[in-house]
Amino acid sequence: PISCSEYFMRTLALVICIVRTAVALQVKPHFRRSSSNYRQSVRTNHRNIVCGWGPEPIWHLNSITSISDAAEGLKAITISPPGDVAEGFATPGQYVQIREPGAEKAGFFAIASAPGAAGDFQFLIKEQPPSDWSPGTGWLTSAPAGTALEMSQVMGTGFKVTGTLGDVDTVVLFAAGSGISPIRSVIESGVLKGKDTQLYYGAQTPAKMAYMDKFTSWESLGCAVTPVVSQPPPEWAGAIGYVQDVAKGAGISKPESTAVLLCGMKGMAMGVKELCAGVGIDESRVLTNF
């Protein structure tokens, strides 16, 4: 299954491609009687159509600072951003594009560290094969420290927490797999300070769950953590199933003053949104980072 962010990116790219195509095709060729003039007219009115979305990336040559195993199938990677790029990271949930030097395709990766945090940008990157939409991550997740890469400026709006969290008392966070990356950024950013915060974090197995060593520090920041495993080993004593179902079983006591932030695969995102609609959380308070 693809993540909700990747599904959104694919859909948005397709929509923008259609719009750009329609605009480009509005220029009508001037027909001539002679075939040579007709061909010349078509050539004159031809426009290159480039399909994409968002602002054009501004590439900076860079390299991997460090790389280590974060969980089964997940790598923790750090990259030192140039000063002007670091300044652009202002909201949890923003992302950058990363590619091999000179490559045509790039991957989109949410920044896991908090805005304003000192040091390198931190990422949690899933090992995945190439596709029509993505170059895959094998070139990056299997590379040693020092490997050259190109990284864009910080992009996206991130989680639109400004103006949303002011009127809420409770924040419920949902993450699955590598979707914990931007959620970690939210938790460690301090924007949830003073809120009653609960995280439901899902993975297939405990071995595939990253950042378990951070749960205690997150709880010290006021965020209760409920890890959820869908394929538990016999010794697992925690919650079992899917994050939206575990949250539904626990209940949301004050939906009128609750906001939800989520990142994960499409099925999880749909399930969380159905849960929110069912308990009466307004859709304007259900936030994603894309």
C-alpha positions as CSV (number, residue, x, y, z in Angstrom):
1,P,0.0,0.0,0.0
2,I,1.1,3.6,-0.6
3,S,1.1,6.2,2.0
4,C,-1.5,8.9,2.1
5,S,1.2,11.5,1.3
6,E,2.3,9.6,-1.8
7,Y,-1.3,9.1,-2.9
8,F,-1.9,12.8,-2.5
9,M,1.2,13.7,-4.4
10,R,0.3,11.4,-7.3
11,T,-3.3,12.8,-7.5
12,L,-2.1,16.4,-7.3
13,A,0.5,15.8,-10.0
14,L,-2.1,14.3,-12.3
15,V,-4.5,17.2,-11.7
16,I,-1.9,19.8,-12.4
17,C,-0.7,17.9,-15.5
18,I,-4.3,17.9,-16.8
19,V,-4.7,21.7,-16.1
20,R,-1.4,22.6,-17.8
21,T,-2.3,20.4,-20.8
22,A,-5.7,22.1,-21.1
23,V,-4.1,25.6,-21.0
24,A,-1.5,24.7,-23.5
25,L,-4.0,23.3,-25.9
26,Q,-6.1,26.4,-25.9
27,V,-3.8,28.0,-28.4
28,K,-5.3,27.2,-31.8
29,P,-3.2,26.7,-34.9
30,H,-3.8,28.9,-37.9
31,F,-4.9,26.5,-40.7
32,R,-3.4,27.1,-44.1
33,R,-4.4,25.5,-47.4
34,S,-1.0,24.1,-48.1
35,S,0.2,21.2,-46.1
36,S,3.6,22.8,-45.6
37,N,2.1,26.0,-44.2
38,Y,-0.1,23.8,-41.9
39,R,2.8,21.9,-40.6
40,Q,4.7,25.2,-40.0
41,S,1.7,26.6,-38.2
42,V,1.4,23.6,-35.9
43,R,5.2,23.8,-35.2
44,T,4.8,27.6,-34.4
45,N,2.0,27.0,-32.0
46,H,3.5,23.9,-30.3
47,R,4.1,24.3,-26.6
48,N,6.1,22.1,-24.3
49,I,4.0,20.6,-21.6
50,V,5.7,19.8,-18.3
51,C,3.8,17.9,-15.7
52,G,4.6,18.4,-12.1
53,W,3.4,20.1,-8.9
54,G,4.5,22.8,-6.5
55,P,7.3,25.2,-6.9
56,E,10.4,24.3,-8.9
57,P,13.0,22.8,-6.7
58,I,16.3,24.7,-6.2
59,W,18.9,22.1,-6.0
60,H,21.9,22.2,-3.5
61,L,24.7,19.8,-3.8
62,N,25.1,18.0,-0.5
63,S,25.9,14.6,1.1
64,I,24.8,12.1,3.7
65,T,26.1,13.1,7.1
66,S,25.1,9.8,8.8
67,I,23.0,6.8,8.2
68,S,21.9,4.0,10.5
69,D,19.1,1.5,11.0
70,A,16.0,3.0,12.6
71,A,13.8,-0.2,12.3
72,E,13.3,-3.0,9.9
73,G,13.1,-1.5,6.5
74,L,13.7,2.1,7.8
75,K,16.8,4.2,7.8
76,A,17.7,7.2,9.9
77,I,19.5,9.6,7.7
78,T,20.9,13.0,8.5
79,I,21.9,15.8,6.1
80,S,23.4,19.1,6.9
81,P,21.4,21.8,5.2
82,P,22.8,25.1,3.9
83,G,21.9,28.1,6.1
84,D,19.3,29.5,3.7
85,V,17.6,26.1,3.4
86,A,17.6,25.6,7.2
87,E,15.9,29.0,7.6
88,G,13.0,27.8,5.4
89,F,12.0,25.1,7.8
90,A,9.4,26.8,9.9
91,T,6.5,24.4,10.3
92,P,6.4,20.7,11.4
93,G,5.5,18.5,8.4
94,Q,7.4,20.4,5.7
95,Y,9.5,18.3,3.4
96,V,12.4,18.5,0.9
97,Q,13.1,16.7,-2.4
98,I,16.3,14.6,-2.6
99,R,17.8,13.0,-5.7
100,E,21.0,11.5,-7.0
101,P,23.2,14.3,-8.5
102,G,21.8,15.1,-12.0
103,A,19.0,12.6,-11.8
104,E,15.6,13.4,-13.4
105,K,13.4,12.0,-10.6
106,A,13.5,12.9,-6.9
107,G,12.0,11.6,-3.8
108,F,9.8,13.6,-1.3
109,F,10.8,13.3,2.3
110,A,9.3,14.9,5.4
111,I,11.8,16.3,7.9
112,A,11.7,14.4,11.1
113,S,13.6,16.9,13.3
114,A,11.8,19.9,14.7
115,P,11.9,23.4,13.1
116,G,14.7,25.4,14.7
117,A,16.5,22.4,16.1
118,A,20.2,22.7,16.0
119,G,22.3,20.6,13.7
120,D,21.4,18.4,10.7
121,F,18.0,17.8,9.2
122,Q,16.9,14.3,10.3
123,F,14.9,11.9,8.1
124,L,13.2,8.5,8.4
125,I,13.3,6.9,5.0
126,K,11.6,3.7,4.0
127,E,13.5,1.3,1.8
128,Q,11.4,1.0,-1.4
129,P,11.9,0.0,-5.1
130,P,11.7,2.5,-8.0
131,S,8.3,3.1,-9.7
132,D,6.9,5.3,-12.5
133,W,6.4,8.1,-9.9
134,S,9.6,7.7,-7.9
135,P,13.2,6.7,-8.3
136,G,12.9,4.5,-5.2
137,T,15.1,4.9,-2.2
138,G,17.6,2.1,-2.6
139,W,20.3,4.4,-3.9
140,L,20.0,6.4,-0.7
141,T,19.2,3.8,2.0
142,S,22.0,1.6,0.9
143,A,24.6,4.4,0.6
144,P,27.3,5.1,3.1
145,A,27.9,8.4,4.9
146,G,29.5,10.9,2.6
147,T,27.5,9.9,-0.5
148,A,26.8,12.9,-2.7
149,L,23.2,13.9,-3.3
150,E,21.1,17.0,-4.2
151,M,18.6,18.4,-1.9
152,S,15.9,21.1,-2.6
153,Q,14.8,24.0,-0.5
154,V,12.2,23.3,2.2
155,M,8.8,22.9,0.6
156,G,5.1,22.6,1.5
157,T,3.0,24.2,4.2
158,G,3.4,21.4,6.7
159,F,0.7,20.9,9.3
160,K,-1.4,24.0,9.4
161,V,-1.5,24.3,13.2
162,T,-1.5,28.1,13.3
163,G,-5.1,29.2,13.9
164,T,-6.2,25.6,14.4
165,L,-4.8,24.6,17.8
166,G,-5.7,27.8,19.6
167,D,-9.3,26.7,20.4
168,V,-8.6,23.0,21.2
169,D,-7.7,21.3,24.4
170,T,-6.9,17.9,23.0
171,V,-4.7,16.8,20.1
172,V,-4.8,13.2,18.8
173,L,-1.9,12.1,16.6
174,F,-2.0,9.2,14.2
175,A,1.0,7.7,12.4
176,A,1.8,4.5,10.7
177,G,5.1,3.2,9.4
178,S,7.4,6.0,8.2
179,G,4.5,8.4,8.7
180,I,5.8,8.9,12.2
181,S,8.5,11.2,10.7
182,P,6.5,14.5,10.5
183,I,4.5,13.5,13.6
184,R,7.8,13.4,15.5
185,S,8.6,16.9,14.2
186,V,5.3,18.1,15.6
187,I,5.8,16.5,19.0
188,E,9.3,17.8,19.5
189,S,8.6,21.3,18.1
190,G,6.7,22.5,21.2
191,V,3.6,23.5,19.4
192,L,1.5,21.0,21.4
193,K,2.7,22.4,24.8
194,G,-0.3,22.6,27.2
195,K,-2.5,20.3,25.1
196,D,-3.8,16.9,26.2
197,T,-1.9,15.0,23.5
198,Q,-2.3,11.3,22.6
199,L,-0.3,9.5,19.9
200,Y,-1.4,6.3,18.2
201,Y,1.5,4.9,16.3
202,G,1.1,1.7,14.2
203,A,3.4,-0.8,12.5
204,Q,3.1,-4.4,11.4
205,T,5.5,-5.6,14.0
206,P,7.6,-4.1,16.9
207,A,10.7,-4.6,14.7
208,K,9.3,-2.3,12.1
209,M,8.5,0.5,14.6
210,A,11.0,3.3,14.6
211,Y,11.7,5.7,17.4
212,M,10.7,3.4,20.2
213,D,13.7,4.8,22.1
214,K,12.0,8.3,22.0
215,F,8.7,7.3,23.6
216,T,9.8,8.2,27.1
217,S,11.1,11.6,26.0
218,W,7.8,12.3,24.1
219,E,5.8,11.4,27.2
220,S,7.9,13.9,29.2
221,L,6.8,16.5,26.7
222,G,3.2,15.7,27.5
223,C,2.4,13.2,24.7
224,A,1.0,9.9,25.7
225,V,2.1,7.1,23.4
226,T,0.1,4.1,22.4
227,P,2.1,1.8,20.0
228,V,-0.2,-0.5,18.0
229,V,1.0,-3.6,16.2
230,S,-1.1,-5.4,13.5
231,Q,1.0,-8.6,13.3
232,P,2.1,-9.1,16.9
233,P,4.6,-11.7,18.1
234,P,3.5,-13.9,20.9
235,E,5.4,-11.8,23.5
236,W,3.7,-8.5,22.5
237,A,1.7,-7.0,25.4
238,G,0.6,-3.8,23.8
239,A,-2.4,-2.8,21.6
240,I,-3.2,-5.0,18.6
241,G,-4.9,-4.0,15.3
242,Y,-5.0,-0.7,13.6
243,V,-4.6,2.8,15.1
244,Q,-8.0,4.1,14.1
245,D,-9.7,1.0,15.7
246,V,-7.7,1.3,18.9
247,A,-8.5,5.0,19.2
248,K,-12.2,4.3,18.6
249,G,-12.2,1.7,21.4
250,A,-10.5,4.2,23.7
251,G,-13.0,6.9,22.8
252,I,-12.5,10.6,22.2
253,S,-14.2,12.4,25.1
254,K,-14.3,16.0,23.9
255,P,-14.6,16.0,20.1
256,E,-15.8,19.6,20.0
257,S,-12.4,20.7,21.3
258,T,-10.2,18.1,19.7
259,A,-7.8,18.4,16.7
260,V,-6.3,15.5,14.8
261,L,-3.0,15.3,13.0
262,L,-2.2,12.3,10.9
263,C,0.3,10.8,8.5
264,G,0.3,7.2,7.1
265,M,-1.0,5.0,4.3
266,K,-4.2,5.7,2.5
267,G,-6.3,3.1,4.3
268,M,-5.3,4.4,7.7
269,A,-6.0,8.0,6.7
270,M,-9.4,7.1,5.5
271,G,-10.1,5.2,8.6
272,V,-9.1,8.1,10.8
273,K,-11.2,10.5,8.9
274,E,-14.2,8.2,9.2
275,L,-13.6,8.0,12.9
276,C,-13.4,11.8,13.2
277,A,-16.6,12.3,11.2
278,G,-18.4,9.7,13.3
279,V,-17.5,11.3,16.7
280,G,-18.1,14.9,15.4
281,I,-14.7,16.3,15.0
282,D,-15.0,19.1,12.3
283,E,-13.0,18.3,9.2
284,S,-11.2,21.6,9.4
285,R,-9.5,20.3,12.6
286,V,-8.3,17.1,10.8
287,L,-4.9,18.0,9.5
288,T,-2.3,16.3,7.2
289,N,1.0,17.7,6.2
290,F,0.4,17.5,2.4
